[in-house]
Amino acid sequence: EFREGDSLRQIDWKATARQRTPIAREYQDERDQQIIFMLDCGRRMRSQDDELSHFDHALNACLLLSYVALRQGDAVGLSTFASDTPRYLAPVKGTGQLNTLLNSVYDLNSSQRSADYQAAATQLLARQKRRALVVLLTNLRDEDDEELLTAVKRLGQQHRVLIASLREDLLDNLRETPVQTLPEALAYCGTVNYLNARAELHERLSAHGVPVLDTRPGQLGTQLVTQYLSWKRGGST
């Protein structure tokens, strides 16, 4: 029933006529969300630490999170960039969307192109009007700083953005290997400098309110699902 403090615009006049007492509509936030993956298909994603490339790990993680999100009632879509054959799949609910997604990416490959984050953001903003959780899967380097930050800020004006940045297993292995020779010392110092610069970029993104998952390729799927479910439970996806 209509209560003191309710707006007159909330009154449902048809229901009021039926009930013969003022009836007001109450609105609640829609809990079912849209998730769209921005998948980097460029040359950095061709890095390979095991039998799978970073691109393959990222694609598998997209499919895993899609399966989980679709079962949660969310809509899932995909937008690729830096690929020879760009793909776009609008977010749709329902378990049938997983098959649609599989049919859209089964022949997708990485390319020799460089990632253009600005162009990718422009393309997505033109297509995705409704607010969504945008999951950007890529391999960040410190030289991406200004271009990436500008692109993410633009996306963040309309969407929530999560960046999943893949880190080569080799880098962790080099950092953990005991140093005994001069070449090993040089390799260790170069690795630490690179990882520190990469960490600084992640910190700058976090300072602008953009969460970053810095993860090894084999752990990407698990970390994405864990982050998604954490946000889902908290009602913040």
N, C-alpha and C positions, 0 to 999 in steps of 0.2 A: 504494500500500500504506500501511497504518497506520504512522505514524512517531511517534517519541517527541515528546511535546508536543501531539499531536492530542487533542481531547476525545473521551471515550467516546461522546458524543452524535453525533459525526460518523460513527460506524461504520455502514456499510450492511450489515445482517445477511444480506440475501438474496445480495448480491454476495460476502460473506465465505463463505457456505455453498457457493456455486458455485466459488469460487477456492480454497477450503480454506486461506485465509490472511486475516488481518484486512484489510478494505478500508475506507478512510475517504472520505467525501464532501468535496470541496473546493468552496467557494462563491466566485464572483466577482461583482463589482458588475454589474448590468445596464446595458449601455451605451445601449440604446434608451430614450429618455426620452419624457415627455409635455410638450407645449407647449400652453399655452392663452392665447389673446389676450383681454385685457380691453379692449374697444373703447369709447371715449367717443363717444357719439352726441349729446352736448349742444350747446348753442348756441355755445360757443367754437369747436367744430370746424366751424362754418359760415363761418369766416374764409376769404377767398379772395384769393390773390396772383396767380394765373394763371387758366387756364381751369378748373382743378379746385379744389375746396374742400379744406381740411385733412382733412375727413372722407373725401373721395374718395382723397386721397393715403394716408391711414392704411389704408383698406380695401385699396388696391392693394398696399401694403407687406405687409399680412397675407397676402394671396394669394401674393405672391412668396416670402416666407419659408416659407409652408406648402408650396409646391412643393418648395423646397430641402430642408426638414426631412423631408418624406414620402419623398423619394428617399434620405435618409440612414437611413431605417428608424425614424424617430421618429413618435409619434402627435401629432395636431394637433386642437385644439378651439377653440371661440370662446364668449365670453360678452360680451354688450353691456350697457351701462348708460346711463341718461339718454336712453333712446329711447322713442318712442311705442309701439313693438311690440318688447319685449325678446326677444332670441334667445339660446338656449343650445345648443351643440353639443358633446357629450362628445368627448374626445380619442380618436381611432381611427387605427390605422396603415393603410398601403396607399394606392396612388395613387388609388383610387376615392374616398377621403375628400376629395380636391380638388373633385371634381364635387359631392359632398354639400355642401361648404362653399359653392361657387358657388350652388347651388340655395337655400341658406339665407339668402344675403345679397343676391341680385340685386335685390330690391325694398326693401332697407334704406336708410333716409334719416336724416339728422341731424334734430334736433328743436330746439325753443326751451327745453327743460328745462335746468336747471343740473345739473352733475355732483355726485352724492352718492357720494363715495369710500367712506364707511363702509358704506352700504347695499350698494354693489357688492361690497365685500370680504366682507360677511356672506353675500351670495347665493352667491358663488363658493366660500367655505369650506364651505357646506352641501352643495354639489354635488360638489366636487372633493376627494376624500379622499386619493388617492395623490399623493405629492410630484411637483410639476411645475415647469417654468419658466413663470412667469406674466409675460407681456409686456403692460404697461399702456401704451396709446397714448392720449395726451391732450395738452392744451395747458395747462401749469402756469402759475399766477400766484402771486405772493408771498402773497396772502391765503389760499392753500390750506394753508399751513404746518401747523397743528396737526391739522386733520382728516385731511389726506393722510398725515402722518407716523404717526398712530395707525392708520390703515387699513393702511398698508404694513407696519408692525410686526406687525400681526396676521397678515397674509398671510405674512410672512417666518418666522413660527414653524413653518409647515408647508411652504412653497414657497420656491423661489428667485424673486426678483422683479427684473425689468428695467423701468425706466420710459423710454419714448420720448416726449420732450416736444417738440412742434412749435413752431418759432419763426417768426414772420411774416417774410417776405422784406422787407417794408416797413421793419421795424426796422433790419435790416442796411443797407438802402439809405440811410436817414436818417442813420445813424451814419457812413457813408462819404461823404456829400455835403458838399462845402465850404460853410462858413457865411459868408454875406456880408451878411445882413440880420438885423434884430432878430427877426422871426417865425421865421426859420431857426434862429437861436440858441436861441430858446425851444423849438422842436421838437427840436433836438439835445439840449438839456439834459434835457428830459422823457424822451426815448428812452433816454439813457444811464442816468438814474435808474431807469427801469423795468427795463432789462436787468441792471443791477447787483443790484436786488432779486430778480430772477428767478434770477440766478447764485447768490446767497446761499442761496436755497431749495434749489437743486440741490446746493450744497456741504453743507448740513445733511443732506440725504438720503444723500449719499455718506459722510458721517461716521458714519451709522448702518448702513453696509454695503450700501446700495441703489445700484447703478450707474444713472446717468442718461445717456441720449443726448439732448443738446440739439442739435436738427437742424432745418434748413430742410425744408419738406415734400417738395420734389423730391428730396432726398437721403436720405429716411427709409428706403426699401426697401434701398438699397445698404448703409447703415450697420447696419441690423438683420441683414442676411445676413452681413456682415463680422464682427459681434460674435458671432453664433451659431456660425459656422464656427470662429472663434478659440477659443471655449469648447469646441466639439466636439472639436477637435484636442487640446486640453488635457485632455479627459476631465472637464470641470467643468460640463456642461449639466445 
